[in-house]
Amino acid sequence: MIGAICGEAALGYIARKEENVDLWVALRSIIPMGLLIEFVINPRFLDTLFGWLANISL
């Protein structure tokens, strides 16, 4: 839980540094923040997206 909060804080800090915020810039910040929480709640979801990465690193 502490790791998730620290990760969200880091992503929020990066998002606050953005200038000239439009829809694309907002989505670049919102999507990773949402996916981080999804990966914390359901770690198997990470395998569905990045399972290929585990296969090439073994």
PDBQT receptor file of N, H, CA, C and O in Angstrom, charges set to zero:
ATOM      1  N   MET A   1       0.812  -1.186   0.000  1.00  0.00    +0.000 N 
ATOM      2  CA  MET A   1       0.000   0.000   0.000  1.00  0.00    +0.000 C 
ATOM      3  C   MET A   1       0.864   1.263   0.000  1.00  0.00    +0.000 C 
ATOM      4  O   MET A   1       0.558   2.239  -0.685  1.00  0.00    +0.000 OA
ATOM      5  N   ILE A   2       1.947   1.226   0.780  1.00  0.00    +0.000 N 
ATOM      6  H   ILE A   2       2.196   0.433   1.336  1.00  0.00    +0.000 HD
ATOM      7  CA  ILE A   2       2.837   2.389   0.814  1.00  0.00    +0.000 C 
ATOM      8  C   ILE A   2       3.495   2.599  -0.542  1.00  0.00    +0.000 C 
ATOM      9  O   ILE A   2       3.681   3.733  -0.981  1.00  0.00    +0.000 OA
ATOM     10  N   GLY A   3       3.846   1.499  -1.202  1.00  0.00    +0.000 N 
ATOM     11  H   GLY A   3       3.695   0.577  -0.845  1.00  0.00    +0.000 HD
ATOM     12  CA  GLY A   3       4.442   1.611  -2.538  1.00  0.00    +0.000 C 
ATOM     13  C   GLY A   3       3.480   2.223  -3.536  1.00  0.00    +0.000 C 
ATOM     14  O   GLY A   3       3.890   3.024  -4.376  1.00  0.00    +0.000 OA
ATOM     15  N   ALA A   4       2.207   1.859  -3.461  1.00  0.00    +0.000 N 
ATOM     16  H   ALA A   4       1.875   1.208  -2.779  1.00  0.00    +0.000 HD
ATOM     17  CA  ALA A   4       1.203   2.420  -4.364  1.00  0.00    +0.000 C 
ATOM     18  C   ALA A   4       1.042   3.917  -4.128  1.00  0.00    +0.000 C 
ATOM     19  O   ALA A   4       0.923   4.695  -5.074  1.00  0.00    +0.000 OA
ATOM     20  N   ILE A   5       1.038   4.310  -2.869  1.00  0.00    +0.000 N 
ATOM     21  H   ILE A   5       1.134   3.679  -2.099  1.00  0.00    +0.000 HD
ATOM     22  CA  ILE A   5       0.902   5.734  -2.551  1.00  0.00    +0.000 C 
ATOM     23  C   ILE A   5       2.123   6.509  -3.034  1.00  0.00    +0.000 C 
ATOM     24  O   ILE A   5       1.986   7.604  -3.579  1.00  0.00    +0.000 OA
ATOM     25  N   CYS A   6       3.305   5.956  -2.839  1.00  0.00    +0.000 N 
ATOM     26  H   CYS A   6       3.416   5.067  -2.395  1.00  0.00    +0.000 HD
ATOM     27  CA  CYS A   6       4.523   6.614  -3.323  1.00  0.00    +0.000 C 
ATOM     28  C   CYS A   6       4.544   6.699  -4.842  1.00  0.00    +0.000 C 
ATOM     29  O   CYS A   6       4.963   7.710  -5.406  1.00  0.00    +0.000 OA
ATOM     30  N   GLY A   7       4.095   5.642  -5.501  1.00  0.00    +0.000 N 
ATOM     31  H   GLY A   7       3.754   4.821  -5.043  1.00  0.00    +0.000 HD
ATOM     32  CA  GLY A   7       4.028   5.655  -6.962  1.00  0.00    +0.000 C 
ATOM     33  C   GLY A   7       3.040   6.691  -7.480  1.00  0.00    +0.000 C 
ATOM     34  O   GLY A   7       3.326   7.403  -8.442  1.00  0.00    +0.000 OA
ATOM     35  N   GLU A   8       1.877   6.773  -6.841  1.00  0.00    +0.000 N 
ATOM     36  H   GLU A   8       1.644   6.195  -6.059  1.00  0.00    +0.000 HD
ATOM     37  CA  GLU A   8       0.884   7.780  -7.233  1.00  0.00    +0.000 C 
ATOM     38  C   GLU A   8       1.415   9.187  -6.984  1.00  0.00    +0.000 C 
ATOM     39  O   GLU A   8       1.185  10.093  -7.786  1.00  0.00    +0.000 OA
ATOM     40  N   ALA A   9       2.127   9.370  -5.868  1.00  0.00    +0.000 N 
ATOM     41  H   ALA A   9       2.314   8.634  -5.217  1.00  0.00    +0.000 HD
ATOM     42  CA  ALA A   9       2.688  10.688  -5.567  1.00  0.00    +0.000 C 
ATOM     43  C   ALA A   9       3.717  11.095  -6.623  1.00  0.00    +0.000 C 
ATOM     44  O   ALA A   9       3.750  12.248  -7.054  1.00  0.00    +0.000 OA
ATOM     45  N   ALA A  10       4.549  10.152  -7.033  1.00  0.00    +0.000 N 
ATOM     46  H   ALA A  10       4.523   9.215  -6.683  1.00  0.00    +0.000 HD
ATOM     47  CA  ALA A  10       5.553  10.457  -8.056  1.00  0.00    +0.000 C 
ATOM     48  C   ALA A  10       4.884  10.796  -9.389  1.00  0.00    +0.000 C 
ATOM     49  O   ALA A  10       5.282  11.748 -10.061  1.00  0.00    +0.000 OA
ATOM     50  N   LEU A  11       3.880  10.025  -9.767  1.00  0.00    +0.000 N 
ATOM     51  H   LEU A  11       3.557   9.252  -9.222  1.00  0.00    +0.000 HD
ATOM     52  CA  LEU A  11       3.175  10.310 -11.020  1.00  0.00    +0.000 C 
ATOM     53  C   LEU A  11       2.430  11.639 -10.947  1.00  0.00    +0.000 C 
ATOM     54  O   LEU A  11       2.381  12.380 -11.929  1.00  0.00    +0.000 OA
ATOM     55  N   GLY A  12       1.854  11.939  -9.797  1.00  0.00    +0.000 N 
ATOM     56  H   GLY A  12       1.893  11.337  -8.999  1.00  0.00    +0.000 HD
ATOM     57  CA  GLY A  12       1.178  13.219  -9.618  1.00  0.00    +0.000 C 
ATOM     58  C   GLY A  12       2.137  14.392  -9.685  1.00  0.00    +0.000 C 
ATOM     59  O   GLY A  12       1.809  15.437 -10.247  1.00  0.00    +0.000 OA
ATOM     60  N   TYR A  13       3.327  14.221  -9.112  1.00  0.00    +0.000 N 
ATOM     61  H   TYR A  13       3.594  13.372  -8.656  1.00  0.00    +0.000 HD
ATOM     62  CA  TYR A  13       4.348  15.266  -9.165  1.00  0.00    +0.000 C 
ATOM     63  C   TYR A  13       4.767  15.547 -10.608  1.00  0.00    +0.000 C 
ATOM     64  O   TYR A  13       4.898  16.701 -11.016  1.00  0.00    +0.000 OA
ATOM     65  N   ILE A  14       4.973  14.479 -11.369  1.00  0.00    +0.000 N 
ATOM     66  H   ILE A  14       4.866  13.542 -11.037  1.00  0.00    +0.000 HD
ATOM     67  CA  ILE A  14       5.346  14.635 -12.779  1.00  0.00    +0.000 C 
ATOM     68  C   ILE A  14       4.221  15.316 -13.549  1.00  0.00    +0.000 C 
ATOM     69  O   ILE A  14       4.477  16.172 -14.396  1.00  0.00    +0.000 OA
ATOM     70  N   ALA A  15       2.977  14.942 -13.259  1.00  0.00    +0.000 N 
ATOM     71  H   ALA A  15       2.769  14.247 -12.571  1.00  0.00    +0.000 HD
ATOM     72  CA  ALA A  15       1.833  15.534 -13.959  1.00  0.00    +0.000 C 
ATOM     73  C   ALA A  15       1.711  17.020 -13.646  1.00  0.00    +0.000 C 
ATOM     74  O   ALA A  15       1.346  17.803 -14.523  1.00  0.00    +0.000 OA
ATOM     75  N   ARG A  16       2.007  17.423 -12.416  1.00  0.00    +0.000 N 
ATOM     76  H   ARG A  16       2.303  16.787 -11.704  1.00  0.00    +0.000 HD
ATOM     77  CA  ARG A  16       1.896  18.835 -12.050  1.00  0.00    +0.000 C 
ATOM     78  C   ARG A  16       2.954  19.691 -12.747  1.00  0.00    +0.000 C 
ATOM     79  O   ARG A  16       2.761  20.897 -12.904  1.00  0.00    +0.000 OA
ATOM     80  N   LYS A  17       4.054  19.093 -13.160  1.00  0.00    +0.000 N 
ATOM     81  H   LYS A  17       4.211  18.114 -13.032  1.00  0.00    +0.000 HD
ATOM     82  CA  LYS A  17       5.128  19.827 -13.827  1.00  0.00    +0.000 C 
ATOM     83  C   LYS A  17       4.827  20.102 -15.307  1.00  0.00    +0.000 C 
ATOM     84  O   LYS A  17       5.525  20.893 -15.942  1.00  0.00    +0.000 OA
ATOM     85  N   GLU A  18       3.797  19.457 -15.856  1.00  0.00    +0.000 N 
ATOM     86  H   GLU A  18       3.230  18.815 -15.341  1.00  0.00    +0.000 HD
ATOM     87  CA  GLU A  18       3.471  19.637 -17.271  1.00  0.00    +0.000 C 
ATOM     88  C   GLU A  18       2.986  21.067 -17.535  1.00  0.00    +0.000 C 
ATOM     89  O   GLU A  18       2.271  21.659 -16.727  1.00  0.00    +0.000 OA
ATOM     90  N   GLU A  19       3.389  21.593 -18.673  1.00  0.00    +0.000 N 
ATOM     91  H   GLU A  19       3.969  21.112 -19.330  1.00  0.00    +0.000 HD
ATOM     92  CA  GLU A  19       2.927  22.908 -19.092  1.00  0.00    +0.000 C 
ATOM     93  C   GLU A  19       2.014  22.736 -20.301  1.00  0.00    +0.000 C 
ATOM     94  O   GLU A  19       2.094  21.732 -21.010  1.00  0.00    +0.000 OA
ATOM     95  N   ASN A  20       1.161  23.703 -20.529  1.00  0.00    +0.000 N 
ATOM     96  H   ASN A  20       1.096  24.519 -19.954  1.00  0.00    +0.000 HD
ATOM     97  CA  ASN A  20       0.235  23.688 -21.672  1.00  0.00    +0.000 C 
ATOM     98  C   ASN A  20      -0.564  22.388 -21.712  1.00  0.00    +0.000 C 
ATOM     99  O   ASN A  20      -0.490  21.631 -22.681  1.00  0.00    +0.000 OA
ATOM    100  N   VAL A  21      -1.311  22.143 -20.671  1.00  0.00    +0.000 N 
ATOM    101  H   VAL A  21      -1.371  22.757 -19.884  1.00  0.00    +0.000 HD
ATOM    102  CA  VAL A  21      -2.056  20.896 -20.549  1.00  0.00    +0.000 C 
ATOM    103  C   VAL A  21      -3.227  20.891 -21.525  1.00  0.00    +0.000 C 
ATOM    104  O   VAL A  21      -4.073  21.785 -21.514  1.00  0.00    +0.000 OA
ATOM    105  N   ASP A  22      -3.257  19.870 -22.363  1.00  0.00    +0.000 N 
ATOM    106  H   ASP A  22      -2.570  19.143 -22.373  1.00  0.00    +0.000 HD
ATOM    107  CA  ASP A  22      -4.397  19.626 -23.239  1.00  0.00    +0.000 C 
ATOM    108  C   ASP A  22      -4.860  18.190 -22.986  1.00  0.00    +0.000 C 
ATOM    109  O   ASP A  22      -4.385  17.544 -22.052  1.00  0.00    +0.000 OA
ATOM    110  N   LEU A  23      -5.767  17.695 -23.794  1.00  0.00    +0.000 N 
ATOM    111  H   LEU A  23      -6.154  18.220 -24.553  1.00  0.00    +0.000 HD
ATOM    112  CA  LEU A  23      -6.336  16.370 -23.566  1.00  0.00    +0.000 C 
ATOM    113  C   LEU A  23      -5.259  15.285 -23.617  1.00  0.00    +0.000 C 
ATOM    114  O   LEU A  23      -5.242  14.399 -22.763  1.00  0.00    +0.000 OA
ATOM    115  N   TRP A  24      -4.383  15.339 -24.581  1.00  0.00    +0.000 N 
ATOM    116  H   TRP A  24      -4.397  16.059 -25.274  1.00  0.00    +0.000 HD
ATOM    117  CA  TRP A  24      -3.348  14.308 -24.730  1.00  0.00    +0.000 C 
ATOM    118  C   TRP A  24      -2.409  14.287 -23.524  1.00  0.00    +0.000 C 
ATOM    119  O   TRP A  24      -2.068  13.216 -23.023  1.00  0.00    +0.000 OA
ATOM    120  N   VAL A  25      -1.995  15.452 -23.060  1.00  0.00    +0.000 N 
ATOM    121  H   VAL A  25      -2.272  16.323 -23.466  1.00  0.00    +0.000 HD
ATOM    122  CA  VAL A  25      -1.097  15.525 -21.905  1.00  0.00    +0.000 C 
ATOM    123  C   VAL A  25      -1.808  15.018 -20.658  1.00  0.00    +0.000 C 
ATOM    124  O   VAL A  25      -1.196  14.333 -19.838  1.00  0.00    +0.000 OA
ATOM    125  N   ALA A  26      -3.074  15.340 -20.502  1.00  0.00    +0.000 N 
ATOM    126  H   ALA A  26      -3.571  15.897 -21.167  1.00  0.00    +0.000 HD
ATOM    127  CA  ALA A  26      -3.833  14.856 -19.346  1.00  0.00    +0.000 C 
ATOM    128  C   ALA A  26      -3.958  13.340 -19.388  1.00  0.00    +0.000 C 
ATOM    129  O   ALA A  26      -3.808  12.682 -18.358  1.00  0.00    +0.000 OA
ATOM    130  N   LEU A  27      -4.230  12.777 -20.558  1.00  0.00    +0.000 N 
ATOM    131  H   LEU A  27      -4.351  13.312 -21.394  1.00  0.00    +0.000 HD
ATOM    132  CA  LEU A  27      -4.344  11.320 -20.667  1.00  0.00    +0.000 C 
ATOM    133  C   LEU A  27      -3.017  10.622 -20.388  1.00  0.00    +0.000 C 
ATOM    134  O   LEU A  27      -2.993   9.530 -19.820  1.00  0.00    +0.000 OA
ATOM    135  N   ARG A  28      -1.909  11.256 -20.789  1.00  0.00    +0.000 N 
ATOM    136  H   ARG A  28      -1.929  12.143 -21.250  1.00  0.00    +0.000 HD
ATOM    137  CA  ARG A  28      -0.591  10.670 -20.503  1.00  0.00    +0.000 C 
ATOM    138  C   ARG A  28      -0.332  10.578 -19.014  1.00  0.00    +0.000 C 
ATOM    139  O   ARG A  28       0.475   9.755 -18.583  1.00  0.00    +0.000 OA
ATOM    140  N   SER A  29      -0.988  11.395 -18.224  1.00  0.00    +0.000 N 
ATOM    141  H   SER A  29      -1.644  12.064 -18.575  1.00  0.00    +0.000 HD
ATOM    142  CA  SER A  29      -0.828  11.345 -16.775  1.00  0.00    +0.000 C 
ATOM    143  C   SER A  29      -1.885  10.479 -16.108  1.00  0.00    +0.000 C 
ATOM    144  O   SER A  29      -1.587   9.762 -15.153  1.00  0.00    +0.000 OA
ATOM    145  N   ILE A  30      -3.111  10.537 -16.599  1.00  0.00    +0.000 N 
ATOM    146  H   ILE A  30      -3.353  11.120 -17.375  1.00  0.00    +0.000 HD
ATOM    147  CA  ILE A  30      -4.220   9.822 -15.963  1.00  0.00    +0.000 C 
ATOM    148  C   ILE A  30      -4.119   8.314 -16.186  1.00  0.00    +0.000 C 
ATOM    149  O   ILE A  30      -4.360   7.541 -15.259  1.00  0.00    +0.000 OA
ATOM    150  N   ILE A  31      -3.773   7.888 -17.382  1.00  0.00    +0.000 N 
ATOM    151  H   ILE A  31      -3.577   8.516 -18.135  1.00  0.00    +0.000 HD
ATOM    152  CA  ILE A  31      -3.722   6.457 -17.694  1.00  0.00    +0.000 C 
ATOM    153  C   ILE A  31      -2.698   5.719 -16.822  1.00  0.00    +0.000 C 
ATOM    154  O   ILE A  31      -3.047   4.685 -16.252  1.00  0.00    +0.000 OA
ATOM    155  N   PRO A  32      -1.459   6.195 -16.690  1.00  0.00    +0.000 N 
ATOM    156  CA  PRO A  32      -0.524   5.470 -15.806  1.00  0.00    +0.000 C 
ATOM    157  C   PRO A  32      -0.963   5.452 -14.344  1.00  0.00    +0.000 C 
ATOM    158  O   PRO A  32      -0.728   4.470 -13.640  1.00  0.00    +0.000 OA
ATOM    159  N   MET A  33      -1.597   6.528 -13.882  1.00  0.00    +0.000 N 
ATOM    160  H   MET A  33      -1.788   7.326 -14.454  1.00  0.00    +0.000 HD
ATOM    161  CA  MET A  33      -2.055   6.551 -12.495  1.00  0.00    +0.000 C 
ATOM    162  C   MET A  33      -3.149   5.512 -12.277  1.00  0.00    +0.000 C 
ATOM    163  O   MET A  33      -3.174   4.844 -11.244  1.00  0.00    +0.000 OA
ATOM    164  N   GLY A  34      -4.045   5.374 -13.234  1.00  0.00    +0.000 N 
ATOM    165  H   GLY A  34      -4.025   5.917 -14.074  1.00  0.00    +0.000 HD
ATOM    166  CA  GLY A  34      -5.098   4.373 -13.126  1.00  0.00    +0.000 C 
ATOM    167  C   GLY A  34      -4.563   2.955 -13.236  1.00  0.00    +0.000 C 
ATOM    168  O   GLY A  34      -4.996   2.063 -12.507  1.00  0.00    +0.000 OA
ATOM    169  N   LEU A  35      -3.620   2.750 -14.151  1.00  0.00    +0.000 N 
ATOM    170  H   LEU A  35      -3.269   3.476 -14.744  1.00  0.00    +0.000 HD
ATOM    171  CA  LEU A  35      -3.056   1.413 -14.322  1.00  0.00    +0.000 C 
ATOM    172  C   LEU A  35      -2.226   0.986 -13.112  1.00  0.00    +0.000 C 
ATOM    173  O   LEU A  35      -2.187  -0.200 -12.785  1.00  0.00    +0.000 OA
ATOM    174  N   LEU A  36      -1.570   1.921 -12.451  1.00  0.00    +0.000 N 
ATOM    175  H   LEU A  36      -1.602   2.884 -12.717  1.00  0.00    +0.000 HD
ATOM    176  CA  LEU A  36      -0.811   1.565 -11.254  1.00  0.00    +0.000 C 
ATOM    177  C   LEU A  36      -1.736   0.992 -10.187  1.00  0.00    +0.000 C 
ATOM    178  O   LEU A  36      -1.416  -0.024  -9.570  1.00  0.00    +0.000 OA
ATOM    179  N   ILE A  37      -2.865   1.627  -9.969  1.00  0.00    +0.000 N 
ATOM    180  H   ILE A  37      -3.125   2.452 -10.470  1.00  0.00    +0.000 HD
ATOM    181  CA  ILE A  37      -3.825   1.125  -8.987  1.00  0.00    +0.000 C 
ATOM    182  C   ILE A  37      -4.381  -0.225  -9.434  1.00  0.00    +0.000 C 
ATOM    183  O   ILE A  37      -4.569  -1.120  -8.611  1.00  0.00    +0.000 OA
ATOM    184  N   GLU A  38      -4.647  -0.378 -10.735  1.00  0.00    +0.000 N 
ATOM    185  H   GLU A  38      -4.495   0.349 -11.404  1.00  0.00    +0.000 HD
ATOM    186  CA  GLU A  38      -5.144  -1.663 -11.250  1.00  0.00    +0.000 C 
ATOM    187  C   GLU A  38      -4.121  -2.768 -11.018  1.00  0.00    +0.000 C 
ATOM    188  O   GLU A  38      -4.495  -3.879 -10.644  1.00  0.00    +0.000 OA
ATOM    189  N   PHE A  39      -2.850  -2.488 -11.231  1.00  0.00    +0.000 N 
ATOM    190  H   PHE A  39      -2.547  -1.585 -11.535  1.00  0.00    +0.000 HD
ATOM    191  CA  PHE A  39      -1.813  -3.497 -11.026  1.00  0.00    +0.000 C 
ATOM    192  C   PHE A  39      -1.663  -3.851  -9.547  1.00  0.00    +0.000 C 
ATOM    193  O   PHE A  39      -1.347  -4.994  -9.216  1.00  0.00    +0.000 OA
ATOM    194  N   VAL A  40      -1.887  -2.885  -8.659  1.00  0.00    +0.000 N 
ATOM    195  H   VAL A  40      -2.143  -1.957  -8.928  1.00  0.00    +0.000 HD
ATOM    196  CA  VAL A  40      -1.815  -3.165  -7.220  1.00  0.00    +0.000 C 
ATOM    197  C   VAL A  40      -2.988  -4.041  -6.803  1.00  0.00    +0.000 C 
ATOM    198  O   VAL A  40      -2.816  -4.991  -6.040  1.00  0.00    +0.000 OA
ATOM    199  N   ILE A  41      -4.181  -3.723  -7.302  1.00  0.00    +0.000 N 
ATOM    200  H   ILE A  41      -4.321  -2.951  -7.922  1.00  0.00    +0.000 HD
ATOM    201  CA  ILE A  41      -5.377  -4.485  -6.937  1.00  0.00    +0.000 C 
ATOM    202  C   ILE A  41      -5.362  -5.872  -7.566  1.00  0.00    +0.000 C 
ATOM    203  O   ILE A  41      -5.714  -6.855  -6.913  1.00  0.00    +0.000 OA
ATOM    204  N   ASN A  42      -4.956  -5.957  -8.832  1.00  0.00    +0.000 N 
ATOM    205  H   ASN A  42      -4.671  -5.159  -9.362  1.00  0.00    +0.000 HD
ATOM    206  CA  ASN A  42      -5.007  -7.210  -9.571  1.00  0.00    +0.000 C 
ATOM    207  C   ASN A  42      -3.660  -7.444 -10.272  1.00  0.00    +0.000 C 
ATOM    208  O   ASN A  42      -3.519  -7.098 -11.445  1.00  0.00    +0.000 OA
ATOM    209  N   PRO A  43      -2.676  -8.019  -9.582  1.00  0.00    +0.000 N 
ATOM    210  CA  PRO A  43      -1.347  -8.190 -10.188  1.00  0.00    +0.000 C 
ATOM    211  C   PRO A  43      -1.335  -9.083 -11.432  1.00  0.00    +0.000 C 
ATOM    212  O   PRO A  43      -0.441  -8.953 -12.269  1.00  0.00    +0.000 OA
ATOM    213  N   ARG A  44      -2.298  -9.975 -11.567  1.00  0.00    +0.000 N 
ATOM    214  H   ARG A  44      -3.024 -10.081 -10.887  1.00  0.00    +0.000 HD
ATOM    215  CA  ARG A  44      -2.324 -10.830 -12.762  1.00  0.00    +0.000 C 
ATOM    216  C   ARG A  44      -2.591 -10.035 -14.034  1.00  0.00    +0.000 C 
ATOM    217  O   ARG A  44      -2.229 -10.473 -15.126  1.00  0.00    +0.000 OA
ATOM    218  N   PHE A  45      -3.214  -8.882 -13.901  1.00  0.00    +0.000 N 
ATOM    219  H   PHE A  45      -3.508  -8.527 -13.013  1.00  0.00    +0.000 HD
ATOM    220  CA  PHE A  45      -3.457  -8.020 -15.056  1.00  0.00    +0.000 C 
ATOM    221  C   PHE A  45      -2.140  -7.571 -15.683  1.00  0.00    +0.000 C 
ATOM    222  O   PHE A  45      -2.069  -7.335 -16.889  1.00  0.00    +0.000 OA
ATOM    223  N   LEU A  46      -1.112  -7.457 -14.868  1.00  0.00    +0.000 N 
ATOM    224  H   LEU A  46      -1.170  -7.649 -13.888  1.00  0.00    +0.000 HD
ATOM    225  CA  LEU A  46       0.209  -7.089 -15.366  1.00  0.00    +0.000 C 
ATOM    226  C   LEU A  46       0.733  -8.135 -16.343  1.00  0.00    +0.000 C 
ATOM    227  O   LEU A  46       1.362  -7.795 -17.345  1.00  0.00    +0.000 OA
ATOM    228  N   ASP A  47       0.472  -9.411 -16.050  1.00  0.00    +0.000 N 
ATOM    229  H   ASP A  47      -0.039  -9.687 -15.236  1.00  0.00    +0.000 HD
ATOM    230  CA  ASP A  47       0.909 -10.479 -16.949  1.00  0.00    +0.000 C 
ATOM    231  C   ASP A  47       0.206 -10.423 -18.294  1.00  0.00    +0.000 C 
ATOM    232  O   ASP A  47       0.801 -10.761 -19.317  1.00  0.00    +0.000 OA
ATOM    233  N   THR A  48      -1.057  -9.999 -18.307  1.00  0.00    +0.000 N 
ATOM    234  H   THR A  48      -1.540  -9.725 -17.476  1.00  0.00    +0.000 HD
ATOM    235  CA  THR A  48      -1.772  -9.937 -19.587  1.00  0.00    +0.000 C 
ATOM    236  C   THR A  48      -1.199  -8.856 -20.492  1.00  0.00    +0.000 C 
ATOM    237  O   THR A  48      -1.210  -8.998 -21.714  1.00  0.00    +0.000 OA
ATOM    238  N   LEU A  49      -0.698  -7.779 -19.899  1.00  0.00    +0.000 N 
ATOM    239  H   LEU A  49      -0.689  -7.664 -18.906  1.00  0.00    +0.000 HD
ATOM    240  CA  LEU A  49      -0.129  -6.705 -20.716  1.00  0.00    +0.000 C 
ATOM    241  C   LEU A  49       1.357  -6.893 -20.989  1.00  0.00    +0.000 C 
ATOM    242  O   LEU A  49       1.826  -6.639 -22.098  1.00  0.00    +0.000 OA
ATOM    243  N   PHE A  50       2.093  -7.337 -19.980  1.00  0.00    +0.000 N 
ATOM    244  H   PHE A  50       1.712  -7.544 -19.079  1.00  0.00    +0.000 HD
ATOM    245  CA  PHE A  50       3.547  -7.404 -20.094  1.00  0.00    +0.000 C 
ATOM    246  C   PHE A  50       4.100  -8.802 -19.879  1.00  0.00    +0.000 C 
ATOM    247  O   PHE A  50       5.250  -8.948 -19.463  1.00  0.00    +0.000 OA
ATOM    248  N   GLY A  51       3.313  -9.832 -20.152  1.00  0.00    +0.000 N 
ATOM    249  H   GLY A  51       2.379  -9.714 -20.490  1.00  0.00    +0.000 HD
ATOM    250  CA  GLY A  51       3.789 -11.198 -20.027  1.00  0.00    +0.000 C 
ATOM    251  C   GLY A  51       4.936 -11.477 -20.962  1.00  0.00    +0.000 C 
ATOM    252  O   GLY A  51       5.835 -12.250 -20.633  1.00  0.00    +0.000 OA
ATOM    253  N   TRP A  52       4.918 -10.857 -22.125  1.00  0.00    +0.000 N 
ATOM    254  H   TRP A  52       4.188 -10.228 -22.392  1.00  0.00    +0.000 HD
ATOM    255  CA  TRP A  52       5.998 -11.025 -23.104  1.00  0.00    +0.000 C 
ATOM    256  C   TRP A  52       7.335 -10.568 -22.544  1.00  0.00    +0.000 C 
ATOM    257  O   TRP A  52       8.378 -11.124 -22.888  1.00  0.00    +0.000 OA
ATOM    258  N   LEU A  53       7.308  -9.553 -21.679  1.00  0.00    +0.000 N 
ATOM    259  H   LEU A  53       6.461  -9.102 -21.400  1.00  0.00    +0.000 HD
ATOM    260  CA  LEU A  53       8.551  -9.045 -21.102  1.00  0.00    +0.000 C 
ATOM    261  C   LEU A  53       9.177 -10.051 -20.147  1.00  0.00    +0.000 C 
ATOM    262  O   LEU A  53      10.399 -10.197 -20.108  1.00  0.00    +0.000 OA
ATOM    263  N   ALA A  54       8.343 -10.745 -19.377  1.00  0.00    +0.000 N 
ATOM    264  H   ALA A  54       7.351 -10.627 -19.409  1.00  0.00    +0.000 HD
ATOM    265  CA  ALA A  54       8.841 -11.779 -18.475  1.00  0.00    +0.000 C 
ATOM    266  C   ALA A  54       9.410 -12.948 -19.280  1.00  0.00    +0.000 C 
ATOM    267  O   ALA A  54      10.400 -13.557 -18.876  1.00  0.00    +0.000 OA
ATOM    268  N   ASN A  55       8.793 -13.257 -20.404  1.00  0.00    +0.000 N 
ATOM    269  H   ASN A  55       7.988 -12.762 -20.733  1.00  0.00    +0.000 HD
ATOM    270  CA  ASN A  55       9.265 -14.380 -21.228  1.00  0.00    +0.000 C 
ATOM    271  C   ASN A  55      10.637 -14.098 -21.835  1.00  0.00    +0.000 C 
ATOM    272  O   ASN A  55      11.460 -15.010 -21.917  1.00  0.00    +0.000 OA
ATOM    273  N   ILE A  56      10.906 -12.880 -22.258  1.00  0.00    +0.000 N 
ATOM    274  H   ILE A  56      10.238 -12.139 -22.191  1.00  0.00    +0.000 HD
ATOM    275  CA  ILE A  56      12.202 -12.604 -22.888  1.00  0.00    +0.000 C 
ATOM    276  C   ILE A  56      13.290 -12.354 -21.863  1.00  0.00    +0.000 C 
ATOM    277  O   ILE A  56      14.474 -12.421 -22.193  1.00  0.00    +0.000 OA
ATOM    278  N   SER A  57      12.907 -12.063 -20.610  1.00  0.00    +0.000 N 
ATOM    279  H   SER A  57      11.945 -12.008 -20.342  1.00  0.00    +0.000 HD
ATOM    280  CA  SER A  57      13.923 -11.776 -19.596  1.00  0.00    +0.000 C 
ATOM    281  C   SER A  57      14.379 -13.024 -18.846  1.00  0.00    +0.000 C 
ATOM    282  O   SER A  57      15.342 -12.961 -18.080  1.00  0.00    +0.000 OA
ATOM    283  N   LEU A  58      13.710 -14.149 -19.049  1.00  0.00    +0.000 N 
ATOM    284  H   LEU A  58      12.928 -14.200 -19.671  1.00  0.00    +0.000 HD
ATOM    285  CA  LEU A  58      14.099 -15.378 -18.354  1.00  0.00    +0.000 C 
ATOM    286  C   LEU A  58      15.158 -16.145 -19.077  1.00  0.00    +0.000 C 
ATOM    287  O   LEU A  58      15.584 -17.201 -18.609  1.00  0.00    +0.000 OA
TER     288      LEU A  58
